[in-house]
Amino acid sequence: MELSSFKRRAVNQVMEENDLDLLIASLPSNVYYLSGYQSVGHGMLYRILVFALYRKGGEEIALIIPTAEIPTAKEQVDNPILYPYGNFSFAFTDPSQEENFKAGIQEISSSPAEALDKGVKDLISTGRVGFDENRVPPGIWEKIRSNSSIEVVPAGDMLGRAKMVKHPQEIASLERAAEIAEEGIHFLLENLLPGMNEQEMASLYIKKVTELEAQPFFNVITVDSRSPFVDTINTSNETKKGSIIRIDAGCIYNNYKSDIARTAVIGNPPSRVSEYYEAILQGEEAAMDKMGPGVTAAEIFSEAVQGVRKGIPHFDRHHCGHGIGLEVYDPPLIAPDEKQKLKPGMVFCIETPYYELGWGGIQVEDPVVVTETGRRILTKRSRELIVVEPR
């Protein structure tokens, strides 16, 4: 099945399950999933608002966009209905260009709230509207809710569920994103120089990722006392012989994200590092071995924790993985109370990190796709503790 048809089917199914007549996406990744439109301004500036509107069972997509983005929207989306807002002026070489520009454009509004209100009223006179609450200012939410002929319900989680099962084309992009992140990590470790700091290592990672035609997304590269710092910035903290280096990094390839983690030691690793790393690797492998259609996310979590506790009895985690796709955290979480059953085509990042302030942090994380018979790991290199020979 073609990717666009696959997505539309998933969205229609969620709308049917939740008795929705209209769906409004606000989060950049949800707008892209629903419409195929990607706005640079929407992803970069919080004041820029873009919405995608879809009526259940329909073919057309309506977009609420800044007037300046009209040419880009027409380039990316086939025959969109456009509700632009704001002042912006284009000049035209000839009358035909101006005519093409105006095709499909509704009256230009003064604000995104006004444009969205017009779009909703044009598409539906009564019924139930799912409104993705993730990127909606309170004033716009209240304006749409004030329409007494419709019922408005939050739809962020609904869109998240629609995106859980991936098309083969999406899986291929996720796989390539993971491979590129993996190559970036190994490139920086292969080029590690004595005394190199976290920021310098990050520059090497970004260099390789960019060379491999992906966009740098995030990289958390922490050394020694900072290695248990979670989702932190990279600093001038330097490496030395015996250093623990924890790398949690990703990139964006064809709009899809990666999120992998590796741990390295410069020189012979202390016994505690080796033993603890072996424990977290066993936990990751136990979780992966449990994966398959019909298994719940909670069962995967339990296997991961029990696996790690064979070597680290006091290991404690709130989750041991998450879905990944257009967002780095797609639902569901691999968490103790998550009853969602795995389905073929779901892609997860499985992780079993251990963070001990005052000692260090170690981590392994890999993306895994659920198959008809089990699972397939999307990364390609060894997941063992990496030993970097001191120079």
C-alpha atoms as a printed R data frame, in Angstrom:
    type eleno elety resid chain resno       x       y       z
1   ATOM     1    CA   MET     A     1   0.000   0.000   0.000
2   ATOM     2    CA   GLU     A     2   1.244   3.491  -0.832
3   ATOM     3    CA   LEU     A     3   2.461   5.492   2.170
4   ATOM     4    CA   SER     A     4  -0.145   8.261   1.852
5   ATOM     5    CA   SER     A     5  -2.980   5.700   1.651
6   ATOM     6    CA   PHE     A     6  -1.518   3.826   4.623
7   ATOM     7    CA   LYS     A     7  -1.501   7.000   6.729
8   ATOM     8    CA   ARG     A     8  -5.004   7.990   5.651
9   ATOM     9    CA   ARG     A     9  -6.324   4.551   6.589
10  ATOM    10    CA   ALA     A    10  -4.715   4.783  10.040
11  ATOM    11    CA   VAL     A    11  -6.202   8.239  10.611
12  ATOM    12    CA   ASN     A    12  -9.679   7.177   9.462
13  ATOM    13    CA   GLN     A    13  -9.557   4.160  11.768
14  ATOM    14    CA   VAL     A    14  -8.735   6.327  14.798
15  ATOM    15    CA   MET     A    15 -11.464   8.791  13.832
16  ATOM    16    CA   GLU     A    16 -13.964   5.938  13.546
17  ATOM    17    CA   GLU     A    17 -12.939   4.516  16.930
18  ATOM    18    CA   ASN     A    18 -13.383   7.915  18.584
19  ATOM    19    CA   ASP     A    19 -16.479   9.012  16.661
20  ATOM    20    CA   LEU     A    20 -14.737  12.029  15.120
21  ATOM    21    CA   ASP     A    21 -16.091  13.930  12.136
22  ATOM    22    CA   LEU     A    22 -13.127  16.300  11.821
23  ATOM    23    CA   LEU     A    23  -9.506  16.070  12.941
24  ATOM    24    CA   ILE     A    24  -7.225  19.080  13.478
25  ATOM    25    CA   ALA     A    25  -3.462  18.587  13.778
26  ATOM    26    CA   SER     A    26  -1.288  21.234  15.435
27  ATOM    27    CA   LEU     A    27   2.058  19.611  16.361
28  ATOM    28    CA   PRO     A    28   4.511  19.908  13.419
29  ATOM    29    CA   SER     A    29   4.961  16.133  13.160
30  ATOM    30    CA   ASN     A    30   1.185  15.581  13.283
31  ATOM    31    CA   VAL     A    31   0.594  18.232  10.615
32  ATOM    32    CA   TYR     A    32   3.173  16.480   8.442
33  ATOM    33    CA   TYR     A    33   1.674  13.033   9.051
34  ATOM    34    CA   LEU     A    34  -1.845  14.199   8.254
35  ATOM    35    CA   SER     A    35  -1.093  16.449   5.289
36  ATOM    36    CA   GLY     A    36   2.470  15.969   4.043
37  ATOM    37    CA   TYR     A    37   3.174  19.630   4.744
38  ATOM    38    CA   GLN     A    38   6.347  20.677   6.517
39  ATOM    39    CA   SER     A    39   6.674  24.294   7.623
40  ATOM    40    CA   VAL     A    40  10.128  25.509   8.609
41  ATOM    41    CA   GLY     A    41   8.646  28.436  10.520
42  ATOM    42    CA   HIS     A    42   6.222  26.197  12.410
43  ATOM    43    CA   GLY     A    43   9.053  23.967  13.566
44  ATOM    44    CA   MET     A    44  11.381  26.835  14.440
45  ATOM    45    CA   LEU     A    45   9.257  29.674  15.853
46  ATOM    46    CA   TYR     A    46   6.566  29.151  18.455
47  ATOM    47    CA   ARG     A    47   4.618  32.200  17.237
48  ATOM    48    CA   ILE     A    48   4.158  30.604  13.790
49  ATOM    49    CA   LEU     A    49   1.058  28.398  13.865
50  ATOM    50    CA   VAL     A    50   0.082  25.844  11.245
51  ATOM    51    CA   PHE     A    51  -2.932  23.532  11.394
52  ATOM    52    CA   ALA     A    52  -4.030  20.675   9.143
53  ATOM    53    CA   LEU     A    53  -7.733  19.814   8.931
54  ATOM    54    CA   TYR     A    54  -9.095  16.490   7.700
55  ATOM    55    CA   ARG     A    55 -12.718  15.428   7.384
56  ATOM    56    CA   LYS     A    56 -13.331  11.702   8.027
57  ATOM    57    CA   GLY     A    57 -13.356   9.644   4.841
58  ATOM    58    CA   GLY     A    58 -12.419  12.620   2.703
59  ATOM    59    CA   GLU     A    59  -9.629  13.228   0.230
60  ATOM    60    CA   GLU     A    60  -8.880  16.926   0.699
61  ATOM    61    CA   ILE     A    61  -6.648  18.539   3.279
62  ATOM    62    CA   ALA     A    62  -7.189  22.076   4.526
63  ATOM    63    CA   LEU     A    63  -4.190  23.991   5.832
64  ATOM    64    CA   ILE     A    64  -4.115  27.063   8.042
65  ATOM    65    CA   ILE     A    65  -0.774  28.715   7.228
66  ATOM    66    CA   PRO     A    66   0.946  32.114   7.169
67  ATOM    67    CA   THR     A    67   0.347  33.880   3.843
68  ATOM    68    CA   ALA     A    68   4.107  33.795   3.222
69  ATOM    69    CA   GLU     A    69   4.005  29.973   3.064
70  ATOM    70    CA   ILE     A    70   1.431  29.662   0.264
71  ATOM    71    CA   PRO     A    71   3.966  28.760  -2.495
72  ATOM    72    CA   THR     A    72   5.664  26.176  -0.269
73  ATOM    73    CA   ALA     A    73   2.335  24.567   0.695
74  ATOM    74    CA   LYS     A    74   1.344  24.265  -2.958
75  ATOM    75    CA   GLU     A    75   4.724  22.739  -3.752
76  ATOM    76    CA   GLN     A    76   4.429  20.068  -1.047
77  ATOM    77    CA   VAL     A    77   0.711  19.194  -1.013
78  ATOM    78    CA   ASP     A    78  -1.525  18.298  -3.953
79  ATOM    79    CA   ASN     A    79  -4.465  20.699  -4.302
80  ATOM    80    CA   PRO     A    80  -4.697  21.854  -0.688
81  ATOM    81    CA   ILE     A    81  -7.476  24.101   0.546
82  ATOM    82    CA   LEU     A    82  -5.599  27.041   2.037
83  ATOM    83    CA   TYR     A    83  -6.743  29.375   4.782
84  ATOM    84    CA   PRO     A    84  -3.881  31.878   4.993
85  ATOM    85    CA   TYR     A    85  -3.430  34.519   7.650
86  ATOM    86    CA   GLY     A    86  -1.309  37.638   8.005
87  ATOM    87    CA   ASN     A    87   0.059  40.270   5.640
88  ATOM    88    CA   PHE     A    88   2.640  39.339   3.034
89  ATOM    89    CA   SER     A    89   3.207  40.520  -0.528
90  ATOM    90    CA   PHE     A    90   4.437  38.607  -3.567
91  ATOM    91    CA   ALA     A    91   5.118  40.099  -7.010
92  ATOM    92    CA   PHE     A    92   4.236  38.113 -10.150
93  ATOM    93    CA   THR     A    93   6.059  37.899 -13.462
94  ATOM    94    CA   ASP     A    94   2.836  37.413 -15.436
95  ATOM    95    CA   PRO     A    95  -0.944  37.103 -14.808
96  ATOM    96    CA   SER     A    96  -0.913  33.299 -15.052
97  ATOM    97    CA   GLN     A    97   1.403  33.055 -12.050
98  ATOM    98    CA   GLU     A    98  -0.923  35.195 -10.003
99  ATOM    99    CA   GLU     A    99  -3.875  33.059 -11.093
100 ATOM   100    CA   ASN     A   100  -2.100  29.860 -10.056
101 ATOM   101    CA   PHE     A   101  -1.122  31.466  -6.778
102 ATOM   102    CA   LYS     A   102  -4.728  32.336  -5.915
103 ATOM   103    CA   ALA     A   103  -6.154  28.890  -6.797
104 ATOM   104    CA   GLY     A   104  -7.437  27.100  -3.704
105 ATOM   105    CA   ILE     A   105  -6.929  30.094  -1.439
106 ATOM   106    CA   GLN     A   106  -9.775  31.172   0.765
107 ATOM   107    CA   GLU     A   107 -10.096  34.713   2.103
108 ATOM   108    CA   ILE     A   108  -6.935  35.833   3.908
109 ATOM   109    CA   SER     A   109  -7.542  36.236   7.636
110 ATOM   110    CA   SER     A   110  -5.901  38.585  10.069
111 ATOM   111    CA   SER     A   111  -4.905  35.865  12.553
112 ATOM   112    CA   PRO     A   112  -4.493  32.082  12.820
113 ATOM   113    CA   ALA     A   113  -7.493  31.934  15.171
114 ATOM   114    CA   GLU     A   114  -9.739  33.600  12.581
115 ATOM   115    CA   ALA     A   115  -8.387  31.401   9.768
116 ATOM   116    CA   LEU     A   116  -8.887  28.197  11.767
117 ATOM   117    CA   ASP     A   117 -12.412  29.198  12.760
118 ATOM   118    CA   LYS     A   118 -13.290  29.765   9.085
119 ATOM   119    CA   GLY     A   119 -11.787  26.434   8.088
120 ATOM   120    CA   VAL     A   120 -13.682  24.468  10.734
121 ATOM   121    CA   LYS     A   121 -16.998  26.131   9.870
122 ATOM   122    CA   ASP     A   122 -16.479  25.496   6.148
123 ATOM   123    CA   LEU     A   123 -15.712  21.810   6.668
124 ATOM   124    CA   ILE     A   124 -18.262  20.872   9.311
125 ATOM   125    CA   SER     A   125 -21.537  22.398  10.465
126 ATOM   126    CA   THR     A   126 -22.103  20.011  13.368
127 ATOM   127    CA   GLY     A   127 -20.423  16.984  14.898
128 ATOM   128    CA   ARG     A   128 -17.420  15.939  16.976
129 ATOM   129    CA   VAL     A   129 -14.018  17.513  16.376
130 ATOM   130    CA   GLY     A   130 -10.712  16.038  17.532
131 ATOM   131    CA   PHE     A   131  -8.304  18.910  18.172
132 ATOM   132    CA   ASP     A   132  -4.624  18.073  18.680
133 ATOM   133    CA   GLU     A   133  -3.906  20.092  21.815
134 ATOM   134    CA   ASN     A   134  -0.106  19.896  21.608
135 ATOM   135    CA   ARG     A   135   0.516  23.245  19.916
136 ATOM   136    CA   VAL     A   136  -2.595  25.328  20.570
137 ATOM   137    CA   PRO     A   137  -2.642  28.639  22.481
138 ATOM   138    CA   PRO     A   138  -5.522  28.738  24.994
139 ATOM   139    CA   GLY     A   139  -7.271  31.556  23.140
140 ATOM   140    CA   ILE     A   140  -7.529  29.529  19.917
141 ATOM   141    CA   TRP     A   141  -8.721  26.450  21.793
142 ATOM   142    CA   GLU     A   142 -11.473  28.469  23.445
143 ATOM   143    CA   LYS     A   143 -12.483  30.137  20.167
144 ATOM   144    CA   ILE     A   144 -13.035  26.773  18.461
145 ATOM   145    CA   ARG     A   145 -14.831  25.379  21.510
146 ATOM   146    CA   SER     A   146 -17.170  28.386  21.551
147 ATOM   147    CA   ASN     A   147 -18.894  27.057  18.426
148 ATOM   148    CA   SER     A   148 -22.004  25.553  20.060
149 ATOM   149    CA   SER     A   149 -22.794  23.300  17.082
150 ATOM   150    CA   ILE     A   150 -19.681  21.144  17.523
151 ATOM   151    CA   GLU     A   151 -18.109  19.137  20.342
152 ATOM   152    CA   VAL     A   152 -14.341  19.568  20.677
153 ATOM   153    CA   VAL     A   153 -12.164  16.896  22.321
154 ATOM   154    CA   PRO     A   154  -8.363  16.613  22.730
155 ATOM   155    CA   ALA     A   155  -6.848  14.476  19.966
156 ATOM   156    CA   GLY     A   156  -3.085  14.492  20.541
157 ATOM   157    CA   ASP     A   157  -3.128  10.940  21.897
158 ATOM   158    CA   MET     A   158  -5.424   9.820  19.076
159 ATOM   159    CA   LEU     A   159  -2.948  11.003  16.461
160 ATOM   160    CA   GLY     A   160  -0.180   9.339  18.433
161 ATOM   161    CA   ARG     A   161  -2.023   6.017  18.216
162 ATOM   162    CA   ALA     A   162  -2.603   6.495  14.489
163 ATOM   163    CA   LYS     A   163   1.177   6.793  14.014
164 ATOM   164    CA   MET     A   164   2.159   3.746  16.102
165 ATOM   165    CA   VAL     A   165   2.324   1.192  13.273
166 ATOM   166    CA   LYS     A   166   4.784   2.214  10.580
167 ATOM   167    CA   HIS     A   167   4.686   1.704   6.823
168 ATOM   168    CA   PRO     A   168   7.718  -0.118   5.325
169 ATOM   169    CA   GLN     A   169   8.857   3.197   3.868
170 ATOM   170    CA   GLU     A   170   8.785   4.766   7.321
171 ATOM   171    CA   ILE     A   171  10.705   1.820   8.774
172 ATOM   172    CA   ALA     A   172  13.356   2.194   6.074
173 ATOM   173    CA   SER     A   173  13.830   5.865   7.023
174 ATOM   174    CA   LEU     A   174  14.042   4.989  10.718
175 ATOM   175    CA   GLU     A   175  16.574   2.281   9.966
176 ATOM   176    CA   ARG     A   176  18.764   4.630   7.958
177 ATOM   177    CA   ALA     A   177  18.517   7.313  10.662
178 ATOM   178    CA   ALA     A   178  19.704   4.751  13.229
179 ATOM   179    CA   GLU     A   179  22.579   3.603  11.025
180 ATOM   180    CA   ILE     A   180  23.752   7.188  10.523
181 ATOM   181    CA   ALA     A   181  23.652   7.953  14.252
182 ATOM   182    CA   GLU     A   182  25.588   4.752  14.894
183 ATOM   183    CA   GLU     A   183  28.234   5.711  12.337
184 ATOM   184    CA   GLY     A   184  28.468   9.179  13.873
185 ATOM   185    CA   ILE     A   185  29.168   7.726  17.314
186 ATOM   186    CA   HIS     A   186  31.846   5.383  16.048
187 ATOM   187    CA   PHE     A   187  33.444   8.133  13.971
188 ATOM   188    CA   LEU     A   188  33.870  10.337  17.031
189 ATOM   189    CA   LEU     A   189  35.330   7.487  19.073
190 ATOM   190    CA   GLU     A   190  37.725   6.496  16.290
191 ATOM   191    CA   ASN     A   191  38.948  10.103  16.139
192 ATOM   192    CA   LEU     A   192  39.062  10.729  19.871
193 ATOM   193    CA   LEU     A   193  42.225  12.588  20.875
194 ATOM   194    CA   PRO     A   194  43.739  12.833  24.372
195 ATOM   195    CA   GLY     A   195  42.008  15.484  26.461
196 ATOM   196    CA   MET     A   196  39.169  16.008  23.981
197 ATOM   197    CA   ASN     A   197  36.103  17.458  25.681
198 ATOM   198    CA   GLU     A   198  32.374  16.820  25.346
199 ATOM   199    CA   GLN     A   199  31.789  19.721  22.953
200 ATOM   200    CA   GLU     A   200  34.651  18.654  20.680
201 ATOM   201    CA   MET     A   201  33.301  15.105  20.530
202 ATOM   202    CA   ALA     A   202  29.869  16.494  19.663
203 ATOM   203    CA   SER     A   203  31.415  18.397  16.744
204 ATOM   204    CA   LEU     A   204  32.866  15.145  15.381
205 ATOM   205    CA   TYR     A   205  29.493  13.447  15.692
206 ATOM   206    CA   ILE     A   206  27.709  16.279  13.891
207 ATOM   207    CA   LYS     A   207  30.348  16.313  11.146
208 ATOM   208    CA   LYS     A   208  29.799  12.638  10.349
209 ATOM   209    CA   VAL     A   209  26.019  12.782  10.546
210 ATOM   210    CA   THR     A   210  25.976  15.729   8.144
211 ATOM   211    CA   GLU     A   211  28.343  13.965   5.738
212 ATOM   212    CA   LEU     A   212  25.895  11.040   5.656
213 ATOM   213    CA   GLU     A   213  23.082  13.408   4.594
214 ATOM   214    CA   ALA     A   214  21.136  13.495   7.833
215 ATOM   215    CA   GLN     A   215  20.280  16.450  10.060
216 ATOM   216    CA   PRO     A   216  21.857  16.585  13.512
217 ATOM   217    CA   PHE     A   217  19.071  16.248  16.049
218 ATOM   218    CA   PHE     A   218  20.487  15.874  19.541
219 ATOM   219    CA   ASN     A   219  23.642  14.560  21.137
220 ATOM   220    CA   VAL     A   220  24.277  14.132  24.833
221 ATOM   221    CA   ILE     A   221  27.952  13.265  25.294
222 ATOM   222    CA   THR     A   222  28.940  13.128  28.940
223 ATOM   223    CA   VAL     A   223  32.223  12.181  30.600
224 ATOM   224    CA   ASP     A   224  33.019  10.738  34.059
225 ATOM   225    CA   SER     A   225  31.236  12.704  36.822
226 ATOM   226    CA   ARG     A   226  28.822  14.114  34.233
227 ATOM   227    CA   SER     A   227  28.065  10.737  32.628
228 ATOM   228    CA   PRO     A   228  24.934  10.197  34.789
229 ATOM   229    CA   PHE     A   229  23.554  13.626  33.815
230 ATOM   230    CA   VAL     A   230  20.433  12.940  31.735
231 ATOM   231    CA   ASP     A   231  19.474  15.027  28.661
232 ATOM   232    CA   THR     A   232  22.057  17.644  29.519
233 ATOM   233    CA   ILE     A   233  24.247  20.033  27.564
234 ATOM   234    CA   ASN     A   234  27.760  19.172  26.392
235 ATOM   235    CA   THR     A   235  30.506  21.083  28.195
236 ATOM   236    CA   SER     A   236  34.280  21.581  28.234
237 ATOM   237    CA   ASN     A   237  34.592  18.584  30.564
238 ATOM   238    CA   GLU     A   238  37.631  16.661  29.234
239 ATOM   239    CA   THR     A   239  38.399  12.995  28.759
240 ATOM   240    CA   LYS     A   240  41.401  11.230  30.238
241 ATOM   241    CA   LYS     A   241  42.718   7.696  30.542
242 ATOM   242    CA   GLY     A   242  40.081   5.621  32.305
243 ATOM   243    CA   SER     A   243  37.208   7.979  31.447
244 ATOM   244    CA   ILE     A   244  33.647   6.701  31.070
245 ATOM   245    CA   ILE     A   245  31.949   8.275  28.041
246 ATOM   246    CA   ARG     A   246  28.166   7.950  27.750
247 ATOM   247    CA   ILE     A   247  26.751   8.907  24.357
248 ATOM   248    CA   ASP     A   248  23.011   9.298  23.777
249 ATOM   249    CA   ALA     A   249  22.444  10.690  20.295
250 ATOM   250    CA   GLY     A   250  20.202  10.810  17.272
251 ATOM   251    CA   CYS     A   251  19.630  12.449  13.918
252 ATOM   252    CA   ILE     A   252  16.842  13.128  11.430
253 ATOM   253    CA   TYR     A   253  16.677  11.335   8.100
254 ATOM   254    CA   ASN     A   254  13.797  11.994   5.719
255 ATOM   255    CA   ASN     A   255  11.900  13.559   8.665
256 ATOM   256    CA   TYR     A   256  12.254  10.421  10.824
257 ATOM   257    CA   LYS     A   257  14.235  10.378  14.060
258 ATOM   258    CA   SER     A   258  16.836   8.118  15.617
259 ATOM   259    CA   ASP     A   259  17.802   7.732  19.266
260 ATOM   260    CA   ILE     A   260  20.609   5.335  20.189
261 ATOM   261    CA   ALA     A   261  23.101   5.104  23.036
262 ATOM   262    CA   ARG     A   262  26.550   3.627  23.571
263 ATOM   263    CA   THR     A   263  29.064   3.590  26.419
264 ATOM   264    CA   ALA     A   264  32.826   3.755  25.981
265 ATOM   265    CA   VAL     A   265  35.818   3.584  28.298
266 ATOM   266    CA   ILE     A   266  39.307   4.911  27.530
267 ATOM   267    CA   GLY     A   267  41.695   2.096  28.372
268 ATOM   268    CA   ASN     A   268  40.968  -1.060  30.362
269 ATOM   269    CA   PRO     A   269  37.549  -0.676  31.996
270 ATOM   270    CA   PRO     A   270  37.291  -1.057  35.782
271 ATOM   271    CA   SER     A   271  35.547  -4.274  36.812
272 ATOM   272    CA   ARG     A   272  32.471  -2.442  38.086
273 ATOM   273    CA   VAL     A   273  31.990  -0.697  34.732
274 ATOM   274    CA   SER     A   274  32.285  -4.006  32.853
275 ATOM   275    CA   GLU     A   275  29.953  -5.842  35.240
276 ATOM   276    CA   TYR     A   276  27.329  -3.128  35.313
277 ATOM   277    CA   TYR     A   277  27.435  -2.676  31.567
278 ATOM   278    CA   GLU     A   278  27.002  -6.412  31.065
279 ATOM   279    CA   ALA     A   279  23.923  -6.212  33.294
280 ATOM   280    CA   ILE     A   280  22.256  -3.415  31.357
281 ATOM   281    CA   LEU     A   281  23.068  -5.160  28.058
282 ATOM   282    CA   GLN     A   282  21.460  -8.358  29.348
283 ATOM   283    CA   GLY     A   283  18.387  -6.347  30.281
284 ATOM   284    CA   GLU     A   284  18.183  -4.815  26.813
285 ATOM   285    CA   GLU     A   285  18.568  -8.229  25.193
286 ATOM   286    CA   ALA     A   286  15.958  -9.792  27.482
287 ATOM   287    CA   ALA     A   287  13.482  -7.082  26.486
288 ATOM   288    CA   MET     A   288  14.249  -7.570  22.787
289 ATOM   289    CA   ASP     A   289  13.900 -11.348  23.049
290 ATOM   290    CA   LYS     A   290  10.436 -10.922  24.576
291 ATOM   291    CA   MET     A   291   9.210  -8.669  21.768
292 ATOM   292    CA   GLY     A   292   6.641  -9.904  19.276
293 ATOM   293    CA   PRO     A   293   3.015  -9.426  18.211
294 ATOM   294    CA   GLY     A   294   0.533  -9.634  21.083
295 ATOM   295    CA   VAL     A   295   3.047  -9.026  23.874
296 ATOM   296    CA   THR     A   296   2.252  -5.977  25.999
297 ATOM   297    CA   ALA     A   297   4.633  -3.085  26.565
298 ATOM   298    CA   ALA     A   298   4.395  -3.794  30.312
299 ATOM   299    CA   GLU     A   299   5.670  -7.337  29.763
300 ATOM   300    CA   ILE     A   300   8.664  -5.970  27.823
301 ATOM   301    CA   PHE     A   301   9.391  -3.564  30.667
302 ATOM   302    CA   SER     A   302   9.302  -6.374  33.224
303 ATOM   303    CA   GLU     A   303  11.762  -8.477  31.204
304 ATOM   304    CA   ALA     A   304  14.139  -5.527  30.873
305 ATOM   305    CA   VAL     A   305  14.157  -4.719  34.592
306 ATOM   306    CA   GLN     A   306  14.473  -8.341  35.688
307 ATOM   307    CA   GLY     A   307  17.326  -8.830  33.231
308 ATOM   308    CA   VAL     A   308  19.305  -5.880  34.582
309 ATOM   309    CA   ARG     A   309  18.655  -6.808  38.210
310 ATOM   310    CA   LYS     A   310  20.558 -10.063  37.759
311 ATOM   311    CA   GLY     A   311  23.686  -7.901  37.804
312 ATOM   312    CA   ILE     A   312  22.446  -4.682  39.455
313 ATOM   313    CA   PRO     A   313  19.913  -5.760  42.114
314 ATOM   314    CA   HIS     A   314  18.957  -2.185  43.011
315 ATOM   315    CA   PHE     A   315  18.255  -1.161  39.377
316 ATOM   316    CA   ASP     A   316  15.159   1.028  39.129
317 ATOM   317    CA   ARG     A   317  13.520   2.553  36.041
318 ATOM   318    CA   HIS     A   318  10.259   4.292  35.154
319 ATOM   319    CA   HIS     A   319  10.433   3.103  31.521
320 ATOM   320    CA   CYS     A   320  12.743   0.956  29.410
321 ATOM   321    CA   GLY     A   321  11.946   2.285  25.972
322 ATOM   322    CA   HIS     A   322   9.550   4.196  23.771
323 ATOM   323    CA   GLY     A   323   8.119   4.271  20.291
324 ATOM   324    CA   ILE     A   324   9.952   6.350  17.705
325 ATOM   325    CA   GLY     A   325   8.994   7.874  14.380
326 ATOM   326    CA   LEU     A   326   8.421  11.473  13.336
327 ATOM   327    CA   GLU     A   327   8.732  12.182  17.077
328 ATOM   328    CA   VAL     A   328  11.600  10.846  19.151
329 ATOM   329    CA   TYR     A   329   8.981   9.695  21.670
330 ATOM   330    CA   ASP     A   330   6.072   8.066  19.882
331 ATOM   331    CA   PRO     A   331   3.578   6.069  21.932
332 ATOM   332    CA   PRO     A   332   3.566   3.678  23.591
333 ATOM   333    CA   LEU     A   333   6.165   3.766  26.356
334 ATOM   334    CA   ILE     A   334   7.749   0.525  27.479
335 ATOM   335    CA   ALA     A   335   6.450   1.107  30.984
336 ATOM   336    CA   PRO     A   336   5.021  -0.965  33.863
337 ATOM   337    CA   ASP     A   337   1.394   0.106  33.402
338 ATOM   338    CA   GLU     A   338   1.275   0.203  29.590
339 ATOM   339    CA   LYS     A   339  -1.224  -2.406  28.372
340 ATOM   340    CA   GLN     A   340  -0.774  -1.670  24.650
341 ATOM   341    CA   LYS     A   341  -0.041  -4.872  22.729
342 ATOM   342    CA   LEU     A   342   2.750  -4.866  20.196
343 ATOM   343    CA   LYS     A   343   1.821  -5.075  16.516
344 ATOM   344    CA   PRO     A   344   3.941  -5.759  13.439
345 ATOM   345    CA   GLY     A   345   5.323  -2.470  12.142
346 ATOM   346    CA   MET     A   346   5.723  -0.800  15.524
347 ATOM   347    CA   VAL     A   347   9.230   0.580  16.104
348 ATOM   348    CA   PHE     A   348  10.673   1.012  19.594
349 ATOM   349    CA   CYS     A   349  13.878   2.260  21.148
350 ATOM   350    CA   ILE     A   350  14.779  -0.226  23.880
351 ATOM   351    CA   GLU     A   351  16.993   1.191  26.630
352 ATOM   352    CA   THR     A   352  18.215   0.152  30.071
353 ATOM   353    CA   PRO     A   353  20.376   3.030  31.339
354 ATOM   354    CA   TYR     A   354  21.888   3.181  34.797
355 ATOM   355    CA   TYR     A   355  22.693   6.580  36.315
356 ATOM   356    CA   GLU     A   356  24.563   6.855  39.618
357 ATOM   357    CA   LEU     A   357  25.499  10.368  40.685
358 ATOM   358    CA   GLY     A   358  28.977  10.393  42.143
359 ATOM   359    CA   TRP     A   359  30.032   7.318  40.153
360 ATOM   360    CA   GLY     A   360  28.900   7.397  36.555
361 ATOM   361    CA   GLY     A   361  26.315   6.646  33.907
362 ATOM   362    CA   ILE     A   362  26.184   3.775  31.425
363 ATOM   363    CA   GLN     A   363  23.671   3.240  28.671
364 ATOM   364    CA   VAL     A   364  22.776   1.087  25.696
365 ATOM   365    CA   GLU     A   365  19.813   1.898  23.453
366 ATOM   366    CA   ASP     A   366  18.738   0.522  20.089
367 ATOM   367    CA   PRO     A   367  15.741   0.754  17.744
368 ATOM   368    CA   VAL     A   368  13.795  -2.452  17.125
369 ATOM   369    CA   VAL     A   369  10.930  -3.109  14.712
370 ATOM   370    CA   VAL     A   370   8.233  -5.636  15.585
371 ATOM   371    CA   THR     A   371   7.831  -8.239  12.829
372 ATOM   372    CA   GLU     A   372   5.195 -10.889  12.151
373 ATOM   373    CA   THR     A   373   7.324 -13.465  13.978
374 ATOM   374    CA   GLY     A   374   9.274 -11.420  16.523
375 ATOM   375    CA   ARG     A   375  11.550  -8.437  16.125
376 ATOM   376    CA   ARG     A   376  14.464  -7.036  14.109
377 ATOM   377    CA   ILE     A   377  17.172  -4.733  15.452
378 ATOM   378    CA   LEU     A   378  17.746  -1.713  13.183
379 ATOM   379    CA   THR     A   379  21.295  -0.876  14.303
380 ATOM   380    CA   LYS     A   380  24.146  -2.863  12.769
381 ATOM   381    CA   ARG     A   381  27.266  -2.638  14.944
382 ATOM   382    CA   SER     A   382  28.178  -4.382  18.191
383 ATOM   383    CA   ARG     A   383  26.326  -3.259  21.300
384 ATOM   384    CA   GLU     A   384  29.079  -4.327  23.666
385 ATOM   385    CA   LEU     A   385  30.975  -1.891  25.887
386 ATOM   386    CA   ILE     A   386  33.375   0.043  23.646
387 ATOM   387    CA   VAL     A   387  37.006   0.134  24.748
388 ATOM   388    CA   VAL     A   388  38.993   3.014  23.258
389 ATOM   389    CA   GLU     A   389  42.739   2.523  23.287
390 ATOM   390    CA   PRO     A   390  44.455   5.518  24.916
391 ATOM   391    CA   ARG     A   391  46.766   7.468  22.642
